[in-house]
Amino acid sequence: MTHQILKDGAETVLQVEELKKYFPVRSNILSLLKGFIRAVDGVSFMVERGKTFSIVGESGSGKSTLARAIVRLVDPSSGNVALQGQDLTKLRGSKLRKSRKNFQMIFQDPISSLNPRMLAVDIVGEPLKVHTKLRGDELRKEIIRNLELVGLDRSFLYRYPHEFSGGQRQRLGIARALAIRPKLVVLDEPTSNLDVSVQSQILELLASLQKQLQLTYLFISHDMGVVYHISDIVCVMYAGKVVELAETVELFSKPMHPYTRGLLEIVASEGADIEMTLKGEPPNPRAFPTGCRFRPRCPYAIPICDEEPELLEASAGHFVSCHVFGCAPGKRYEKAEAE
């Protein structure tokens, strides 16, 4: 089931249904299959046109693997990803390459994502050459226009990535991603390697470009402070699953899942970084605990938590996967207490 938070008349750009990505684990001898790492384990959601849908969680939660599966940098194990009705999971070869004009990704590390042997003019021009018929002077004008769009002038055209500062490199990566005006932009921790002052500049740029170009963002982060300021919808992931999903103000003011509450307590006491001090460690993705995957770390765990909770709508537009707090008006909790 796709969990839906859409306004009346809103256009759905991205629809993800029961997406899974399992990585096989093999022995060193004879490469025998020993099991699977369940990095993404049945994730569903929708993203509205012109909005920012953020996915947050600590390292190992599956958020970056989810992003890569959506844009087909890794092949999903099962499930569906539809971009404006086109199922990306069914595309192969030339059809997949052609579809990439509709979705682009901006990476955490601009140094490794930009070809060090290419000039800026070629980095921004490459997607335009592949996906448009622009050539010659028209192509050069469009490249300059896209550089200026992100705050870089034509003096940067013939520089290599190492000649840019960290913030400038990220601007170059943004110009490359937006050159062909994709319907969906996936941003995987785009500010985490930047100084705080530069982070703020890049976030302001992204917000301005979204408004100007009516862009749709899928934003991946572990920084709750950044997520609060940039997001319309927030999806909290833990151990490969969605544990809470709500509009930003609703989730930050009325967190229901104990994991989300823990993340926000850390923000309040230690700043915005959630590389975490929650009690215990995330579970081994090869051997998740039975029932609720957060149960071994949860201060509210009760016997019924041995059963895996569903992601249910606890209040209007607020979905939670928790036996204790996720079922208005607490029917499962009352049942567990009675038992």
N, C-alpha and C positions, 0 to 999 in steps of 0.2 A: 504494500500500500504506500502511495506517495503522500507524504505529509505536507499539507498545503496551507500556506499563509499568503493569500493573494487578495487584493482589493477587487471589488466588483469592476468588471470591464478591463482588468489588467491583462497584459499579454505575457504569456509564459515563453521565455527564451530557452531555458534549460530545464529538462525533466530527467531526473535520475531515479531509476526504479530497481530496488533490490540488488544494487551493485556489489559485487564481491571480487576481491583479488587475493588469491592464495598463492604463496610461493612454495614450491616443493623443497623439502629438505632431504638430502641423500647422504648415504654413508660414503666414506672415502674408499671403501672396498667394494668394487663391482657397481658402485653408484646405485645401490638399492634404495628405494623410496622409504624413508623413515617417518614421514609425516608432512605437515604443511604449516607454514606461518600464515595465519589468517589476518593479514594486514588490514583488509577492508572486508567487513562481514555483514552484508545485507543493508546497505545505506540507501535511503530514498529521500528526495526533496525536490522542490521546484524553485526556480529563480525567476523573478519578475523583471521585465525589460526596464532598463534605466536605473536599477537598484543595485545595492551592494549586499551580497550574501556572504557572510564570513563564517569560516570554519575554524574553531579554536580548540586547542588541547595541548597537552605536554608532548615532548618528544616521544615517538613510538605510538602515538594514538591512532595513526593511520591517515592523518589529514593530507600529508604531501603525497602519499601513494594514491589516495582518492583523487587528488587533483591530476596526477599523471595518468591515471586510468581514464578520467573523463576526456582528456585531450589526446588519448591514445599514444602517449609516450611509453606506456606499458599496456598490454592487452588485458582487459578484465577477464576474470575466470567465468563469470556469469553476470546476468543482469542487463539492463538497457540504459543507454544515454541518448536522449533525443534533444537535438539542437534545432529549435523551431520546427519540430515535427520530423526531422531527418534522424534516423537511428544511426549514430556514429559507430556503434559496436559491430554493425554489419558491413562496414566499408573496408575495402582492401585495396592495395596498390594505387593505381592512378586516381580512383574515385576518392580514396582517403586523402591523397595529396591535394586534389582539387578542393576538397572540403575545408582544408586548413585555412583558407582565406576567411572563413567564418569564425574561427576561434584561434586566439593567440595566447602565449604564456609569457609572463615577465618573471624572471627567476630571482632567487635570493642573492646570488653572487654574480654581479654583472661582469666580473673579470673572466670567469670560466664560461659564461654564456655568450661572450662576444669573441669572434675569431680574431686573435691578436695580429694576424697577417693581413687583415682587411682594413681599409680606410673607412672612415665614417660614411662617406658618400656611397660606398659599396654595401656597407652593412644595412643602411636604410633603403638603398636602392634594390637590393636583392629580392625582397618580397614583392616589390612593385614590378620588377621584370618578370617574375614568375606568374603573378596573378593579374597583371594588367597589360595593356598594349602600349603603355607609355615608353617612349624612347627619345634619345637625343636631348634637345633643349627642354622639351616638355617634362621628361623624366627628371632632369636636373632641377627644374623649378619646383616640382613636387617634393623632391628630397629636401630642398631648402625650406619649403613651406612646413614640412613635418619637423625639421630641426627647430625652426622658429616656434613651432607650436609648443615645444617642451622647454623653451628658454635657451636654445643654442643657436647662434647665428652662423652665417655662411663661412666664417673664419675657421670653423671646426670641420669643414668638409674633408680636408685632406690630412687629418690627424688619425693616428692609430689609437686603439683603446688605452694603451699604457700612457698616452699623453693627456688623458682626461683624469680629473679627480674622481673620487668614488661617487659623489653625487652626480657629476656630469656623465659618468659611465651609465648610471641607472637611467638618466634622462635619455641617453642614446638608446638604451634597451627599450624604453617606453616608445620612443619615436619609431623604432623598427617594428614593434608590435602593433602600433596604431596606424602605420602607413597605409594599410589596406582596409581600414575601418571595419574591424571584425565585429560580429554580433556579440561575442563573449570574450572577455579578457580575464584570464586566470592569473592571479598574482600570488606567487608562492614566497611568503616572507620577504616582500620587496624592500623593506627598510631595515631589516634586522642587522645588517652589516655596516650600517651608516651611523655617523655621529648623531646625537640627539637633535642638534640644530638642523642638520641636513635631513634627518627623518621628517621633521616638521615641514620643510620645504617640499619634499617629494609628496607627502600626503596632501598638502594643499594643492599641488599640481595635479595629482590624480583626481581630487574632488572637482577642480575647475574643469579638467578635460571631460570628466563624466557628465557634467552639466552642459558643457558646450557641445559635445558630440553625442549625447544620449547613450553613453556606454553602459554596458552591464558588466559588473565585476563579480567574480568569485574570488574572495580574498582569504588566503590561508595565513594564519598567524598564531603565535603563542603569547602575544602581547595584548593583554586584556584592555590596557589603556588605549592602544591604537584601535582595537576592534570597536570600542565604545564610540570613538569619534568618527569612524568612517562607515559604520555598518547600518543597514536598515533591518536586516535579519541576522541573528546569530545562531549557529549550530555548534553545540558542544559535543566533541567526540572523545570517547574513552575506549581503549582496547578494541579498536576497529568498528565500534558501533556508535550511533547517535544516542546520547543520553538526555539531551534537552535541546529544544528548538523553540524560539520565540522572537518577537520583535525586540530590538535592542533595548529600548527603555524598559519594557516589561521584564526582560530577562535580568537586567542589572538591578532593577528595583525589587523584583519578586523572584529570586532564584529558588527553584524547587529541589533540584537534584543535589544531594550532598556533595558531589564532586564539583558542581558549579559553585556551590556555596564556599567550598574550600578554595577554589581559584580566586574568588572575589575577596575572601578574607586575606589571602596573600597579597593581593593588590593593595588593600587598605593598609596593611602593616609593613610591606616591604617594597612597594613600588609595583610597576606594571608587569615585570617579568615573571612568568609562571613556570620556569624551569625549577622544579617544584620542591617544596618542603612538606607536602602532605605526608601523613604517616604512612610508612611502608613504601613499597616499590610497585610500579605497574606490573601486571601479570606477564608471564612468559607467553608470547603469541602462539607458541607451539602447544601449549597446555593451559588454556584458560580455565579458571575455576568454574565449577558448575553453578548454575543459577546466575545471579547478578555478578557481573565481572568486577564490580567495584566493592563487593561484599567484604573481602579480606581487609580493606582499608577503611571501611565505613563505620563511623561511630554510632550509627543508628540501625545497624543490621539486626534483623529479627529472624525467627525460624523460616518464615515464608520466603525470605531472600534466597533460600536454596533453590527456588524456582526462578527461571529467567523471566524478568518483567518485560511486558510489551511497551512500545513507545505509544502512549495514549494522550489524548487531548484533555489535560486536567482542567483547563479553563480555556476560554475562547482564544484560539490561535497560539496556545501555549502547550507544547507537547513535552512529556516527561516520561522517562523509563525508570520508574521507581515504585516499589510496592508501598513504601512508607508515605511518601509525599506526592506521588504522581496520580492518585485516583481520587478525585473529588466525589463525594465528601469523605474520603479515607476509608472506603468500604473494605479494601483488602487489609488495611492496618487493623481495623476493628475485628475482622475475621481472624487475623493472626493472633491478636491479643486474647480472643476467646479460646483459641486452641491452646 
